[in-house]
Amino acid sequence: MTLTLTDRARTSAPASAPASEAVPAPVLAPRRAAGREADGLAVASFVLGLVGLLAFNLLLGPTAIVMALLSLARRTRRPGRAYLGLALGVADLAVLAVLVTVNGTVSWNLGG
């Protein structure tokens, strides 16, 4: 038999008090580290956007954009990094578009 918080609240009320006056203890559910997860997404989007400027921008740009939007939706404590990750993800796609236009192919290189 397990004793939950609501059972403890019922048993801890004085015997003379009516059941309507017994105030149950607040239920404290284990809070997931949503804030830490959102902060991690913001930092990851910033790093991926930054690395995407140099290599793999076709893959890392959209990934940085999605991670930044997720972290902003989850109310990160680091919105600046999330916005930078979003901007860098868009910049990755812009750099890819410019380099593909110049080279005429999807595969590009800076060597000439």
Backbone bond lengths (Angstrom), bond angles and torsions (degrees), N, CA, C in turn:
res aa  C-N    CA-C-N  psi(-1)  N-CA   C-N-CA  omega(-1)  CA-C   N-CA-C  phi
1 M - - - 1.446 - - 1.518 108.51 -
2 T 1.304 116.04 125.57 1.459 120.14 177.84 1.517 109.34 -100.59
3 L 1.307 115.08 145.74 1.449 121.71 -178.89 1.521 107.72 -107.92
4 T 1.319 117.42 114.83 1.460 120.61 -178.22 1.519 109.58 -93.33
5 L 1.314 116.08 175.76 1.461 120.80 179.99 1.523 111.92 -62.68
6 T 1.318 117.58 -35.99 1.464 118.87 -179.96 1.518 110.43 -70.03
7 D 1.334 117.90 -34.80 1.461 120.09 176.45 1.519 110.67 -65.58
8 R 1.320 117.65 -39.84 1.464 121.28 179.04 1.525 110.55 -64.85
9 A 1.329 116.96 -37.33 1.461 119.93 -179.69 1.518 110.45 -66.49
10 R 1.302 116.55 -38.50 1.456 119.55 178.73 1.517 111.61 -68.29
11 T 1.314 116.72 -41.42 1.456 119.39 -176.92 1.516 111.92 -78.28
12 S 1.341 118.64 -21.30 1.457 119.99 -178.85 1.523 112.67 -85.77
13 A 1.329 118.50 -9.96 1.462 120.67 178.11 1.521 109.17 -71.52
14 P 1.309 117.39 141.32 1.464 118.96 179.14 1.520 110.99 -61.04
15 A 1.329 115.57 148.49 1.458 120.57 -176.81 1.518 111.23 -66.25
16 S 1.333 118.28 -28.23 1.463 120.73 -178.12 1.528 112.53 -80.08
17 A 1.318 118.47 -18.91 1.463 121.48 -178.12 1.514 109.99 -79.32
18 P 1.326 117.80 137.87 1.471 119.63 176.56 1.528 110.56 -66.88
19 A 1.292 115.28 158.52 1.463 120.98 -176.72 1.522 111.66 -64.36
20 S 1.345 117.85 -27.86 1.463 120.04 -178.05 1.527 111.79 -72.28
21 E 1.344 118.54 -23.31 1.454 121.73 179.83 1.514 112.76 -87.66
22 A 1.300 117.65 -14.95 1.465 120.22 -179.69 1.519 108.65 -70.02
23 V 1.315 115.87 120.85 1.455 121.62 -179.16 1.520 107.55 -96.48
24 P 1.321 117.21 119.81 1.464 118.12 -179.99 1.521 110.62 -69.46
25 A 1.309 114.69 148.12 1.459 120.59 177.72 1.521 108.60 -67.52
26 P 1.326 117.80 146.37 1.472 119.18 179.44 1.522 110.11 -65.30
27 V 1.299 114.09 137.01 1.457 120.29 -179.77 1.519 107.82 -84.17
28 L 1.293 116.15 117.83 1.460 121.36 -179.67 1.518 108.68 -103.50
29 A 1.302 115.09 95.25 1.459 119.76 177.85 1.515 108.71 -72.17
30 P 1.295 116.98 145.96 1.469 118.15 178.01 1.510 109.82 -64.43
31 R 1.308 115.62 115.10 1.457 121.52 -176.43 1.520 109.11 -79.00
32 R 1.302 113.86 127.41 1.461 118.44 176.45 1.508 108.70 -70.60
33 A 1.256 115.80 155.51 1.457 120.83 179.96 1.523 109.42 -79.26
34 A 1.329 116.20 60.96 1.471 120.83 -178.61 1.519 110.59 -66.25
35 G 1.333 117.11 -37.46 1.454 119.98 178.98 1.511 111.84 -64.77
36 R 1.322 116.08 -42.34 1.466 119.69 178.91 1.517 111.11 -68.15
37 E 1.325 115.62 -36.41 1.464 119.18 178.63 1.527 110.75 -66.24
38 A 1.320 116.95 -41.92 1.461 120.85 178.79 1.525 110.73 -66.67
39 D 1.342 117.07 -37.91 1.468 120.07 176.84 1.523 110.45 -64.34
40 G 1.323 116.23 -39.95 1.464 120.25 177.66 1.517 112.06 -64.08
41 L 1.324 115.99 -38.71 1.467 119.47 176.56 1.522 111.31 -64.68
42 A 1.330 117.04 -38.62 1.465 120.56 179.58 1.523 110.70 -64.39
43 V 1.329 116.66 -44.76 1.470 120.45 179.88 1.523 110.13 -67.36
44 A 1.328 116.87 -41.15 1.472 120.05 179.82 1.526 111.17 -64.13
45 S 1.328 117.13 -39.03 1.468 118.73 178.75 1.523 110.98 -65.80
46 F 1.325 116.47 -38.35 1.470 120.29 177.12 1.529 110.73 -62.74
47 V 1.328 116.77 -46.96 1.471 120.63 -178.40 1.517 110.93 -66.21
48 L 1.322 117.36 -44.37 1.467 119.61 179.78 1.524 111.77 -65.15
49 G 1.311 116.93 -37.50 1.465 119.85 176.99 1.514 111.67 -65.50
50 L 1.330 115.80 -37.91 1.461 120.33 179.42 1.526 111.51 -69.02
51 V 1.306 116.75 -45.34 1.467 120.59 178.50 1.522 109.98 -67.53
52 G 1.339 116.73 -33.49 1.458 120.71 -179.62 1.520 113.65 -64.65
53 L 1.320 117.83 -20.66 1.468 119.31 175.86 1.521 111.16 -67.60
54 L 1.326 116.47 -25.36 1.469 120.59 -177.06 1.520 113.02 -97.73
55 A 1.323 117.58 -38.93 1.465 119.99 -175.44 1.524 109.71 -152.38
56 F 1.306 116.21 153.71 1.461 124.38 175.26 1.531 113.15 54.34
57 N 1.330 116.52 38.64 1.458 118.10 -176.54 1.525 113.40 -69.57
58 L 1.313 118.22 -19.74 1.456 120.47 175.98 1.529 110.68 -67.12
59 L 1.315 117.54 -32.96 1.457 122.50 179.93 1.533 112.05 -93.97
60 L 1.321 116.94 -44.18 1.456 120.78 -173.22 1.527 113.39 -77.28
61 G 1.318 118.04 -28.41 1.465 120.97 179.17 1.520 113.02 -62.47
62 P 1.333 117.96 -56.19 1.466 118.74 177.83 1.528 113.11 -63.71
63 T 1.330 117.00 -33.71 1.463 119.80 177.73 1.526 110.40 -64.26
64 A 1.315 117.31 -41.71 1.468 121.00 178.19 1.526 110.79 -64.71
65 I 1.323 116.98 -38.04 1.459 120.66 179.08 1.527 110.80 -64.70
66 V 1.319 116.69 -46.36 1.466 120.72 -178.82 1.527 110.59 -64.56
67 M 1.340 117.25 -43.71 1.461 119.85 -179.55 1.528 111.30 -65.50
68 A 1.312 117.59 -36.95 1.465 120.43 178.45 1.520 110.65 -66.42
69 L 1.321 117.44 -43.05 1.457 120.08 179.12 1.528 111.66 -65.91
70 L 1.326 117.11 -37.78 1.464 120.13 176.52 1.519 111.63 -64.10
71 S 1.326 116.71 -42.75 1.464 119.08 -179.04 1.524 111.19 -67.99
72 L 1.323 117.64 -35.50 1.467 119.87 176.31 1.528 111.17 -68.89
73 A 1.330 117.06 -36.56 1.461 120.27 178.32 1.524 111.24 -67.86
74 R 1.323 116.89 -30.72 1.469 121.17 179.46 1.517 112.52 -90.00
75 R 1.305 116.55 11.66 1.474 123.78 176.14 1.520 112.30 56.14
76 T 1.317 114.70 66.82 1.453 120.75 177.83 1.522 111.37 -67.41
77 R 1.313 115.27 154.53 1.465 119.27 174.74 1.524 110.79 -84.97
78 R 1.312 117.09 -1.99 1.463 123.08 179.09 1.529 110.09 -121.63
79 P 1.312 118.32 64.93 1.464 118.78 -177.73 1.522 112.96 -67.65
80 G 1.320 117.00 -26.44 1.466 119.42 178.37 1.515 111.54 -62.54
81 R 1.320 116.38 -43.84 1.464 119.48 178.19 1.517 111.30 -67.66
82 A 1.308 116.83 -35.10 1.464 119.48 178.23 1.530 110.39 -65.90
83 Y 1.337 116.46 -43.37 1.465 119.29 177.78 1.531 111.44 -65.98
84 L 1.329 117.21 -37.00 1.465 119.41 175.68 1.524 111.17 -65.24
85 G 1.330 117.04 -40.98 1.466 120.40 176.27 1.513 111.48 -62.04
86 L 1.330 116.53 -39.40 1.460 120.70 177.17 1.526 110.99 -64.37
87 A 1.325 116.55 -45.31 1.470 120.54 179.50 1.523 111.23 -65.48
88 L 1.329 116.62 -40.86 1.466 119.10 179.59 1.527 111.18 -68.49
89 G 1.330 117.72 -34.36 1.468 120.20 175.94 1.516 111.67 -63.95
90 V 1.320 116.47 -41.41 1.475 120.50 176.45 1.526 109.84 -67.02
91 A 1.335 116.75 -38.96 1.467 120.36 178.13 1.525 110.62 -64.75
92 D 1.330 117.46 -35.81 1.467 120.64 176.26 1.519 110.95 -58.13
93 L 1.325 115.69 -45.67 1.463 119.41 -179.59 1.523 111.68 -69.41
94 A 1.328 116.83 -33.45 1.467 119.90 177.09 1.526 110.82 -68.00
95 V 1.335 116.79 -42.16 1.471 120.56 177.59 1.525 110.00 -63.08
96 L 1.328 116.67 -41.61 1.459 120.00 177.81 1.520 110.81 -61.73
97 A 1.326 117.70 -43.06 1.461 120.61 -179.99 1.527 111.45 -63.36
98 V 1.329 116.71 -41.01 1.474 119.92 179.23 1.524 110.51 -66.32
99 L 1.328 117.34 -46.24 1.463 119.89 -177.61 1.520 112.19 -68.23
100 V 1.329 117.74 -35.28 1.462 120.19 176.80 1.523 110.20 -68.92
101 T 1.326 117.28 -36.78 1.463 120.78 178.36 1.522 110.77 -66.02
102 V 1.321 116.66 -39.95 1.459 120.50 -179.27 1.523 111.07 -70.08
103 N 1.337 117.04 -44.13 1.463 120.80 -177.21 1.520 112.92 -84.82
104 G 1.315 118.31 -26.29 1.454 121.39 179.91 1.518 113.84 83.15
105 T 1.313 118.53 4.76 1.475 121.48 178.82 1.523 108.57 -133.40
106 V 1.328 114.77 166.78 1.463 119.19 177.21 1.512 110.34 -75.78
107 S 1.335 117.12 -31.99 1.462 119.49 177.33 1.528 107.98 -87.39
108 W 1.289 116.62 127.63 1.457 120.87 -176.24 1.510 110.04 -127.83
109 N 1.307 115.04 157.27 1.467 120.32 174.46 1.523 108.81 -144.00
110 L 1.289 114.75 157.68 1.463 118.99 -179.60 1.528 111.60 -95.81
111 G 1.309 117.77 -2.00 1.468 121.09 -176.11 1.515 114.16 -75.18
112 G 1.305 118.89 -19.05 1.457 121.60 176.96 1.435 110.40 102.06
